[in-house]
Amino acid sequence: MTISAGTAACGDDETTPPEEEQYSTDPADQERVYPHGLASGDPKPDGVILWTRVEPEAEAGPFDVVVEVSTTEDFAELVAKETVTSDAAYDFTVRVKVTGLSPFTTYFYRFKSRGVASPTGRTKTAPAADQDVKVRFAFASCQDFIGRYYHAWKALADEAEPVDFVLFLGDYVYETNGDPDFQQVSADRAIDIPEGIQLLPSENPAVKAASTLGDYRGLYKQYRRDANLRRAHALFPFICIWDDHEFANDCWQDHSTDFNEAQGDEKNPTRRHAATQAWFEYQAADVTFDAAASPPADMKIYRSLRYGKHVELFLTDQRSYRSDHVIPEGAAADGRPAGAPMTLPTYGDVGKVFPNSAVFSRNFVKKPPFDQIEAYVKPTMLGAEQKAWLTSGITQSTATWKIWGNETQLAQMMLDLTPFDIPDAFKGIYYFTADQWDGYRTERKEILTALNGTRNVVALTGDIHAFYACEIHVDPDVLTGTPALVEYVTAGISSSPAQEITQGTVDSNPAFSTLAGLVPMFDQILTDTSPEYRYANSLGHGVAIVDVDGDVELRVTFLQIADVKSATWDGSVGRVSFKTVSGTSAVVPS
């Protein structure tokens, strides 16, 4: 629903008791009626999306929900007030678009329903397109709940200088409740999936992946109960896109990869549609969901937001329109893409030896033969329409800084294992994962060619669970000339870091035991092999802050949290900072 500033109503104080007396503000009541907090998102110069969920408890609903917006925290100066409805159709969530607000202004908001007033939320509108202001925002991703804690959100909330907004780059929830590849379950940070798909039916039938709308809704409800996450949402507007885990790990279009083709193609538009609806219901995003349409037509999340004179955000969707991964998980070693000439390398040349496995298919593939196969297949990550939208939008933008909200890493992530004393079968130069842009290198080059020469393009990235700062060239194998853009990558809020996942893969597979000694050298091997990196920490957790100082420079600070597996946190935050001077495409220490 849309409401406009100026709709605040006044009651008759002689006949009606003050409204504050009609609604409880007891914290216990607030926790009972609004257990998932409240949130704002997609700030525009004249408006913002407001969100909450009213817990129905034993009642059937629907419920009237009063929305109030004020310029003061005590709500003495209301600028908007309206009554909306919370009902079961959208799981009792409320999404309200407030318009008619003033640019770059802080507002306070709250909801009133079922006799209880919610806690107060704070939000901030965007500057006008020509407004010359400094901008400070955070970017984050990957907040696995299982056995891990959101200390990074507390660190951000406790910063002395608040951010204007948070850019969330995907993996807000994880669809599994104990995936042995990267999740370690603990009693107080566990997820219940009531229906779901059994991932390990013979070993542990309790390990599931969400499948139904109820499953996906349940994930958001459990995640949103976290106190640190609720506080972050109450303090800052979020601008969100999804990556894979909002639906399924390493997904493409409406296909999951849970069983690596052991059960055939995992196309499931009903499951994808359910995941999309749950994301829509639980995010304060200015997007439209069409319940009658099939994926991906049911919702488009790629969009741009102008944030004053100096910042324009371009948010891409790298799952809904992408091609399948180049190397099929179920492929035979002697296989090739359909119609490929016999001169093209086989999947075995890329390293494919394990049937129905992500290893040597989506992950850990030999670069030279993979590059030849990828050049033949020419897969897309964005799809033609989105790619054209992105390149034209960035090249035509009048903002000082063009910020690409990019889910998967652009920087080439290679590991050269040829110098080491390991079996010859493992020697070679590998891509760490072909689920990133390394697996879609032809399209990456097309995009970078189109953007090359455009001033002040910065990609902000999540997904890989590491802190990286990189200078991105059109051809990462030929580092001549100036970079096309810079890329800053944030580690996960809590998810298992890239090096930790690698250690677990090596430790759990006897065939990889001879590689165990290389894992502690992960970052050294990465930066020796891949010259685009200016900084690498593949064991990190945390969040990043961006300060945009007009046409002078853009600074990025990585807030690094050492331990996310303990419920308590000592408050220590490591800080590593870099900057890109306006007019350059260089990453330098700040």
Helices and strands as residue ranges (DSSP letters): E 2-4, G 19-22, H 27-33, E 38-44, E 47-53, E 63-70, E 78-86, G 88-90, E 93-99, E 106-113, E 116-117, E 121-124, E 135-140, H 151-157, E 165-168, E 197-200, E 204-209, H 213-223, H 227-235, E 238-240, H 269-282, E 303-307, E 311-315, H 347-350, E 363-366, H 367-377, H 384-396, E 401-406, E 414-416, G 424-426, E 429-433, G 437-440, H 441-451, E 457-461, E 467-472, E 485-489, H 498-508, G 510-521, H 522-529, E 533-537, E 542-549, E 553-560, E 574-581, E 588-589
